Amino acid sequence: MGVVGQGVSEGENDEPPATMNSPGARVAWLRRITELANQGRTDEARASLAEFRKRYPNERIPAALRALESDPAN
């Protein structure tokens, strides 16, 4: 297993780095939006969710986050 700064032998780690196209990155983004909402940072959560929707219009959004889209008083 390679460690940053120790060099990785060619072929030792064939897994590409995560990108925003990877499912894990999208899940992390939704998790972060949830954290923002839970911290009361609703405007930031809504803005981030709007950007997420723009980039991934067909991605399933958890119900709690969908509520952010429909209830501006939340």
Buried (B, 14 or more C-beta within 10 A) or exposed (E): EEEEEEEEEEEEEEEEEEEEEEEEEBEEBBEBBBEBBEEEBBEBBBEBBEEBBEEBEEEEBEEEBEEBEEEEEE
